[in-house]
Amino acid sequence: METLERIIETFEFFEDWEDRYRYLEELGERLSAFPEGLKTPEHLVHGCVSQVWVVAEPQPGSQPTVLRFRGDSDTPIIKGILAILLAMYDGRTPDEALALEPDELFQRLGIYEHLSPNRHVGVYAMVEKFRNLARACRRAA
């Protein structure tokens, strides 16, 4: 998975939105394989038009607890947006994850203005899923 800094740098390099959309699709294609067994209602992001699944697990032996996030989607553009969120949240403590403001990043990149209202709502639902998983891991720690 690419670093968040590299994703931002590459995304901002492209001036044309067709190139940016292709890059989002490429980011989604590069995600690690997501096990079919994890594509369950429990891991499904509710409120998203596309099917999106996200899981978080504590990294074994990490102190403080560091979260490992994984996910998948059935839609290429949304899978690319998911890849950005995974780069943003993965490898952080629950408190660090809860302090993140992905909204600012998506506004900076101009993603929101190029998504339909339904997709915009879906991005918020994905962010809320990441936050809920971080809260659950924090309570379990």
PyMOL CGO cylinders between C-alpha atoms (Angstrom):
from pymol import cmd
from pymol.cgo import CYLINDER

trace = [
    CYLINDER, 0.00, 0.00, 0.00, 1.27, 3.46, -0.87, 0.3, 1, 1, 1, 1, 1, 1,
    CYLINDER, 1.27, 3.46, -0.87, 1.87, 5.99, 1.88, 0.3, 1, 1, 1, 1, 1, 1,
    CYLINDER, 1.87, 5.99, 1.88, -0.66, 8.75, 2.35, 0.3, 1, 1, 1, 1, 1, 1,
    CYLINDER, -0.66, 8.75, 2.35, 1.97, 11.35, 1.48, 0.3, 1, 1, 1, 1, 1, 1,
    CYLINDER, 1.97, 11.35, 1.48, 2.74, 9.60, -1.81, 0.3, 1, 1, 1, 1, 1, 1,
    CYLINDER, 2.74, 9.60, -1.81, -0.95, 9.32, -2.65, 0.3, 1, 1, 1, 1, 1, 1,
    CYLINDER, -0.95, 9.32, -2.65, -1.48, 13.06, -2.04, 0.3, 1, 1, 1, 1, 1, 1,
    CYLINDER, -1.48, 13.06, -2.04, 1.61, 13.96, -4.05, 0.3, 1, 1, 1, 1, 1, 1,
    CYLINDER, 1.61, 13.96, -4.05, 0.57, 11.81, -7.01, 0.3, 1, 1, 1, 1, 1, 1,
    CYLINDER, 0.57, 11.81, -7.01, -3.07, 12.91, -6.86, 0.3, 1, 1, 1, 1, 1, 1,
    CYLINDER, -3.07, 12.91, -6.86, -2.09, 16.59, -6.86, 0.3, 1, 1, 1, 1, 1, 1,
    CYLINDER, -2.09, 16.59, -6.86, 0.29, 15.97, -9.77, 0.3, 1, 1, 1, 1, 1, 1,
    CYLINDER, 0.29, 15.97, -9.77, -2.66, 15.16, -12.04, 0.3, 1, 1, 1, 1, 1, 1,
    CYLINDER, -2.66, 15.16, -12.04, -4.54, 18.24, -13.19, 0.3, 1, 1, 1, 1, 1, 1,
    CYLINDER, -4.54, 18.24, -13.19, -7.18, 16.42, -15.23, 0.3, 1, 1, 1, 1, 1, 1,
    CYLINDER, -7.18, 16.42, -15.23, -9.98, 14.62, -13.39, 0.3, 1, 1, 1, 1, 1, 1,
    CYLINDER, -9.98, 14.62, -13.39, -9.96, 11.74, -15.85, 0.3, 1, 1, 1, 1, 1, 1,
    CYLINDER, -9.96, 11.74, -15.85, -6.37, 11.06, -14.76, 0.3, 1, 1, 1, 1, 1, 1,
    CYLINDER, -6.37, 11.06, -14.76, -7.36, 11.39, -11.11, 0.3, 1, 1, 1, 1, 1, 1,
    CYLINDER, -7.36, 11.39, -11.11, -10.22, 8.92, -11.55, 0.3, 1, 1, 1, 1, 1, 1,
    CYLINDER, -10.22, 8.92, -11.55, -7.84, 6.45, -13.22, 0.3, 1, 1, 1, 1, 1, 1,
    CYLINDER, -7.84, 6.45, -13.22, -5.40, 6.91, -10.33, 0.3, 1, 1, 1, 1, 1, 1,
    CYLINDER, -5.40, 6.91, -10.33, -8.18, 6.21, -7.80, 0.3, 1, 1, 1, 1, 1, 1,
    CYLINDER, -8.18, 6.21, -7.80, -8.98, 3.01, -9.68, 0.3, 1, 1, 1, 1, 1, 1,
    CYLINDER, -8.98, 3.01, -9.68, -5.29, 2.03, -9.68, 0.3, 1, 1, 1, 1, 1, 1,
    CYLINDER, -5.29, 2.03, -9.68, -5.10, 2.60, -5.93, 0.3, 1, 1, 1, 1, 1, 1,
    CYLINDER, -5.10, 2.60, -5.93, -8.04, 0.26, -5.45, 0.3, 1, 1, 1, 1, 1, 1,
    CYLINDER, -8.04, 0.26, -5.45, -6.47, -2.38, -7.68, 0.3, 1, 1, 1, 1, 1, 1,
    CYLINDER, -6.47, -2.38, -7.68, -3.31, -2.33, -5.55, 0.3, 1, 1, 1, 1, 1, 1,
    CYLINDER, -3.31, -2.33, -5.55, -5.10, -3.18, -2.31, 0.3, 1, 1, 1, 1, 1, 1,
    CYLINDER, -5.10, -3.18, -2.31, -4.20, -6.50, -0.75, 0.3, 1, 1, 1, 1, 1, 1,
    CYLINDER, -4.20, -6.50, -0.75, -6.63, -9.31, -1.40, 0.3, 1, 1, 1, 1, 1, 1,
    CYLINDER, -6.63, -9.31, -1.40, -9.54, -9.23, 1.03, 0.3, 1, 1, 1, 1, 1, 1,
    CYLINDER, -9.54, -9.23, 1.03, -10.72, -12.68, 2.18, 0.3, 1, 1, 1, 1, 1, 1,
    CYLINDER, -10.72, -12.68, 2.18, -14.20, -13.62, 0.97, 0.3, 1, 1, 1, 1, 1, 1,
    CYLINDER, -14.20, -13.62, 0.97, -14.92, -14.90, 4.47, 0.3, 1, 1, 1, 1, 1, 1,
    CYLINDER, -14.92, -14.90, 4.47, -14.71, -11.34, 5.81, 0.3, 1, 1, 1, 1, 1, 1,
    CYLINDER, -14.71, -11.34, 5.81, -17.35, -10.06, 3.39, 0.3, 1, 1, 1, 1, 1, 1,
    CYLINDER, -17.35, -10.06, 3.39, -20.06, -10.38, 6.00, 0.3, 1, 1, 1, 1, 1, 1,
    CYLINDER, -20.06, -10.38, 6.00, -22.85, -8.06, 7.18, 0.3, 1, 1, 1, 1, 1, 1,
    CYLINDER, -22.85, -8.06, 7.18, -20.77, -7.32, 10.30, 0.3, 1, 1, 1, 1, 1, 1,
    CYLINDER, -20.77, -7.32, 10.30, -17.99, -5.78, 8.20, 0.3, 1, 1, 1, 1, 1, 1,
    CYLINDER, -17.99, -5.78, 8.20, -20.24, -4.10, 5.64, 0.3, 1, 1, 1, 1, 1, 1,
    CYLINDER, -20.24, -4.10, 5.64, -20.36, -0.30, 5.57, 0.3, 1, 1, 1, 1, 1, 1,
    CYLINDER, -20.36, -0.30, 5.57, -24.01, 0.68, 5.94, 0.3, 1, 1, 1, 1, 1, 1,
    CYLINDER, -24.01, 0.68, 5.94, -25.15, 3.83, 4.15, 0.3, 1, 1, 1, 1, 1, 1,
    CYLINDER, -25.15, 3.83, 4.15, -22.92, 3.30, 1.14, 0.3, 1, 1, 1, 1, 1, 1,
    CYLINDER, -22.92, 3.30, 1.14, -24.47, 2.66, -2.31, 0.3, 1, 1, 1, 1, 1, 1,
    CYLINDER, -24.47, 2.66, -2.31, -21.54, 0.38, -3.16, 0.3, 1, 1, 1, 1, 1, 1,
    CYLINDER, -21.54, 0.38, -3.16, -20.68, -2.67, -1.15, 0.3, 1, 1, 1, 1, 1, 1,
    CYLINDER, -20.68, -2.67, -1.15, -17.74, -1.81, 1.10, 0.3, 1, 1, 1, 1, 1, 1,
    CYLINDER, -17.74, -1.81, 1.10, -16.25, -3.98, 3.83, 0.3, 1, 1, 1, 1, 1, 1,
    CYLINDER, -16.25, -3.98, 3.83, -13.78, -2.79, 6.47, 0.3, 1, 1, 1, 1, 1, 1,
    CYLINDER, -13.78, -2.79, 6.47, -12.13, -4.64, 9.34, 0.3, 1, 1, 1, 1, 1, 1,
    CYLINDER, -12.13, -4.64, 9.34, -9.66, -3.54, 12.00, 0.3, 1, 1, 1, 1, 1, 1,
    CYLINDER, -9.66, -3.54, 12.00, -7.50, -5.74, 14.17, 0.3, 1, 1, 1, 1, 1, 1,
    CYLINDER, -7.50, -5.74, 14.17, -4.88, -4.87, 16.77, 0.3, 1, 1, 1, 1, 1, 1,
    CYLINDER, -4.88, -4.87, 16.77, -1.36, -5.55, 15.58, 0.3, 1, 1, 1, 1, 1, 1,
    CYLINDER, -1.36, -5.55, 15.58, -0.03, -8.43, 17.69, 0.3, 1, 1, 1, 1, 1, 1,
    CYLINDER, -0.03, -8.43, 17.69, 2.46, -7.35, 20.34, 0.3, 1, 1, 1, 1, 1, 1,
    CYLINDER, 2.46, -7.35, 20.34, 2.08, -3.62, 19.75, 0.3, 1, 1, 1, 1, 1, 1,
    CYLINDER, 2.08, -3.62, 19.75, 2.18, -1.33, 22.79, 0.3, 1, 1, 1, 1, 1, 1,
    CYLINDER, 2.18, -1.33, 22.79, 0.31, 0.91, 22.65, 0.3, 1, 1, 1, 1, 1, 1,
    CYLINDER, 0.31, 0.91, 22.65, -2.19, -0.94, 20.50, 0.3, 1, 1, 1, 1, 1, 1,
    CYLINDER, -2.19, -0.94, 20.50, -1.72, -0.25, 16.80, 0.3, 1, 1, 1, 1, 1, 1,
    CYLINDER, -1.72, -0.25, 16.80, -4.60, -0.98, 14.43, 0.3, 1, 1, 1, 1, 1, 1,
    CYLINDER, -4.60, -0.98, 14.43, -4.30, -2.84, 11.13, 0.3, 1, 1, 1, 1, 1, 1,
    CYLINDER, -4.30, -2.84, 11.13, -7.15, -1.93, 8.79, 0.3, 1, 1, 1, 1, 1, 1,
    CYLINDER, -7.15, -1.93, 8.79, -8.17, -3.88, 5.68, 0.3, 1, 1, 1, 1, 1, 1,
    CYLINDER, -8.17, -3.88, 5.68, -11.04, -3.42, 3.28, 0.3, 1, 1, 1, 1, 1, 1,
    CYLINDER, -11.04, -3.42, 3.28, -12.58, -3.99, -0.11, 0.3, 1, 1, 1, 1, 1, 1,
    CYLINDER, -12.58, -3.99, -0.11, -15.32, -2.62, -2.36, 0.3, 1, 1, 1, 1, 1, 1,
    CYLINDER, -15.32, -2.62, -2.36, -17.17, -3.78, -5.44, 0.3, 1, 1, 1, 1, 1, 1,
    CYLINDER, -17.17, -3.78, -5.44, -16.81, -0.37, -7.16, 0.3, 1, 1, 1, 1, 1, 1,
    CYLINDER, -16.81, -0.37, -7.16, -13.44, 0.78, -8.59, 0.3, 1, 1, 1, 1, 1, 1,
    CYLINDER, -13.44, 0.78, -8.59, -13.66, 4.49, -7.65, 0.3, 1, 1, 1, 1, 1, 1,
    CYLINDER, -13.66, 4.49, -7.65, -14.95, 3.76, -4.15, 0.3, 1, 1, 1, 1, 1, 1,
    CYLINDER, -14.95, 3.76, -4.15, -12.26, 1.11, -3.74, 0.3, 1, 1, 1, 1, 1, 1,
    CYLINDER, -12.26, 1.11, -3.74, -9.72, 3.84, -4.57, 0.3, 1, 1, 1, 1, 1, 1,
    CYLINDER, -9.72, 3.84, -4.57, -11.22, 6.16, -1.97, 0.3, 1, 1, 1, 1, 1, 1,
    CYLINDER, -11.22, 6.16, -1.97, -11.12, 3.25, 0.47, 0.3, 1, 1, 1, 1, 1, 1,
    CYLINDER, -11.12, 3.25, 0.47, -7.40, 2.85, -0.35, 0.3, 1, 1, 1, 1, 1, 1,
    CYLINDER, -7.40, 2.85, -0.35, -6.86, 6.50, 0.67, 0.3, 1, 1, 1, 1, 1, 1,
    CYLINDER, -6.86, 6.50, 0.67, -8.70, 5.91, 3.96, 0.3, 1, 1, 1, 1, 1, 1,
    CYLINDER, -8.70, 5.91, 3.96, -6.71, 2.73, 4.60, 0.3, 1, 1, 1, 1, 1, 1,
    CYLINDER, -6.71, 2.73, 4.60, -3.45, 4.63, 4.04, 0.3, 1, 1, 1, 1, 1, 1,
    CYLINDER, -3.45, 4.63, 4.04, -4.69, 7.30, 6.43, 0.3, 1, 1, 1, 1, 1, 1,
    CYLINDER, -4.69, 7.30, 6.43, -5.90, 5.02, 9.26, 0.3, 1, 1, 1, 1, 1, 1,
    CYLINDER, -5.90, 5.02, 9.26, -3.73, 1.89, 9.08, 0.3, 1, 1, 1, 1, 1, 1,
    CYLINDER, -3.73, 1.89, 9.08, -0.90, 1.61, 11.60, 0.3, 1, 1, 1, 1, 1, 1,
    CYLINDER, -0.90, 1.61, 11.60, -2.33, 4.14, 14.06, 0.3, 1, 1, 1, 1, 1, 1,
    CYLINDER, -2.33, 4.14, 14.06, -3.45, 3.81, 17.64, 0.3, 1, 1, 1, 1, 1, 1,
    CYLINDER, -3.45, 3.81, 17.64, -7.20, 4.04, 18.27, 0.3, 1, 1, 1, 1, 1, 1,
    CYLINDER, -7.20, 4.04, 18.27, -6.78, 7.56, 19.69, 0.3, 1, 1, 1, 1, 1, 1,
    CYLINDER, -6.78, 7.56, 19.69, -4.74, 8.67, 16.67, 0.3, 1, 1, 1, 1, 1, 1,
    CYLINDER, -4.74, 8.67, 16.67, -7.34, 7.18, 14.33, 0.3, 1, 1, 1, 1, 1, 1,
    CYLINDER, -7.34, 7.18, 14.33, -10.16, 8.99, 16.11, 0.3, 1, 1, 1, 1, 1, 1,
    CYLINDER, -10.16, 8.99, 16.11, -8.32, 12.31, 15.87, 0.3, 1, 1, 1, 1, 1, 1,
    CYLINDER, -8.32, 12.31, 15.87, -8.00, 12.13, 12.07, 0.3, 1, 1, 1, 1, 1, 1,
    CYLINDER, -8.00, 12.13, 12.07, -10.02, 14.48, 9.86, 0.3, 1, 1, 1, 1, 1, 1,
    CYLINDER, -10.02, 14.48, 9.86, -10.32, 12.82, 6.44, 0.3, 1, 1, 1, 1, 1, 1,
    CYLINDER, -10.32, 12.82, 6.44, -12.84, 15.47, 5.43, 0.3, 1, 1, 1, 1, 1, 1,
    CYLINDER, -12.84, 15.47, 5.43, -10.05, 18.04, 5.23, 0.3, 1, 1, 1, 1, 1, 1,
    CYLINDER, -10.05, 18.04, 5.23, -7.98, 15.78, 2.97, 0.3, 1, 1, 1, 1, 1, 1,
    CYLINDER, -7.98, 15.78, 2.97, -10.87, 15.01, 0.62, 0.3, 1, 1, 1, 1, 1, 1,
    CYLINDER, -10.87, 15.01, 0.62, -11.70, 18.71, 0.35, 0.3, 1, 1, 1, 1, 1, 1,
    CYLINDER, -11.70, 18.71, 0.35, -8.04, 19.52, -0.34, 0.3, 1, 1, 1, 1, 1, 1,
    CYLINDER, -8.04, 19.52, -0.34, -7.94, 16.92, -3.11, 0.3, 1, 1, 1, 1, 1, 1,
    CYLINDER, -7.94, 16.92, -3.11, -11.27, 18.10, -4.52, 0.3, 1, 1, 1, 1, 1, 1,
    CYLINDER, -11.27, 18.10, -4.52, -12.77, 14.65, -4.27, 0.3, 1, 1, 1, 1, 1, 1,
    CYLINDER, -12.77, 14.65, -4.27, -16.09, 15.72, -2.76, 0.3, 1, 1, 1, 1, 1, 1,
    CYLINDER, -16.09, 15.72, -2.76, -16.91, 18.12, -5.58, 0.3, 1, 1, 1, 1, 1, 1,
    CYLINDER, -16.91, 18.12, -5.58, -16.45, 15.30, -8.09, 0.3, 1, 1, 1, 1, 1, 1,
    CYLINDER, -16.45, 15.30, -8.09, -18.67, 12.74, -6.36, 0.3, 1, 1, 1, 1, 1, 1,
    CYLINDER, -18.67, 12.74, -6.36, -22.42, 12.38, -6.61, 0.3, 1, 1, 1, 1, 1, 1,
    CYLINDER, -22.42, 12.38, -6.61, -24.38, 13.21, -3.42, 0.3, 1, 1, 1, 1, 1, 1,
    CYLINDER, -24.38, 13.21, -3.42, -24.96, 9.47, -2.84, 0.3, 1, 1, 1, 1, 1, 1,
    CYLINDER, -24.96, 9.47, -2.84, -21.24, 8.73, -3.10, 0.3, 1, 1, 1, 1, 1, 1,
    CYLINDER, -21.24, 8.73, -3.10, -20.50, 11.64, -0.77, 0.3, 1, 1, 1, 1, 1, 1,
    CYLINDER, -20.50, 11.64, -0.77, -22.80, 10.10, 1.84, 0.3, 1, 1, 1, 1, 1, 1,
    CYLINDER, -22.80, 10.10, 1.84, -21.05, 6.78, 1.28, 0.3, 1, 1, 1, 1, 1, 1,
    CYLINDER, -21.05, 6.78, 1.28, -17.64, 8.32, 2.01, 0.3, 1, 1, 1, 1, 1, 1,
    CYLINDER, -17.64, 8.32, 2.01, -19.01, 9.67, 5.30, 0.3, 1, 1, 1, 1, 1, 1,
    CYLINDER, -19.01, 9.67, 5.30, -20.34, 6.19, 6.08, 0.3, 1, 1, 1, 1, 1, 1,
    CYLINDER, -20.34, 6.19, 6.08, -16.89, 4.68, 5.42, 0.3, 1, 1, 1, 1, 1, 1,
    CYLINDER, -16.89, 4.68, 5.42, -15.23, 7.24, 7.71, 0.3, 1, 1, 1, 1, 1, 1,
    CYLINDER, -15.23, 7.24, 7.71, -17.79, 6.49, 10.42, 0.3, 1, 1, 1, 1, 1, 1,
    CYLINDER, -17.79, 6.49, 10.42, -17.05, 2.75, 10.06, 0.3, 1, 1, 1, 1, 1, 1,
    CYLINDER, -17.05, 2.75, 10.06, -13.32, 3.42, 10.55, 0.3, 1, 1, 1, 1, 1, 1,
    CYLINDER, -13.32, 3.42, 10.55, -14.09, 5.52, 13.64, 0.3, 1, 1, 1, 1, 1, 1,
    CYLINDER, -14.09, 5.52, 13.64, -16.46, 2.92, 15.09, 0.3, 1, 1, 1, 1, 1, 1,
    CYLINDER, -16.46, 2.92, 15.09, -13.83, 0.21, 14.65, 0.3, 1, 1, 1, 1, 1, 1,
    CYLINDER, -13.83, 0.21, 14.65, -11.22, 2.42, 16.35, 0.3, 1, 1, 1, 1, 1, 1,
    CYLINDER, -11.22, 2.42, 16.35, -13.63, 3.06, 19.25, 0.3, 1, 1, 1, 1, 1, 1,
    CYLINDER, -13.63, 3.06, 19.25, -14.32, -0.67, 19.62, 0.3, 1, 1, 1, 1, 1, 1,
    CYLINDER, -14.32, -0.67, 19.62, -10.59, -1.47, 19.66, 0.3, 1, 1, 1, 1, 1, 1,
    CYLINDER, -10.59, -1.47, 19.66, -9.97, 1.28, 22.21, 0.3, 1, 1, 1, 1, 1, 1,
    CYLINDER, -9.97, 1.28, 22.21, -12.66, -0.16, 24.51, 0.3, 1, 1, 1, 1, 1, 1,
    CYLINDER, -12.66, -0.16, 24.51, -11.22, -3.67, 24.12, 0.3, 1, 1, 1, 1, 1, 1,
    CYLINDER, -11.22, -3.67, 24.12, -7.65, -2.57, 24.92, 0.3, 1, 1, 1, 1, 1, 1,
]
cmd.load_cgo(trace, "trace")
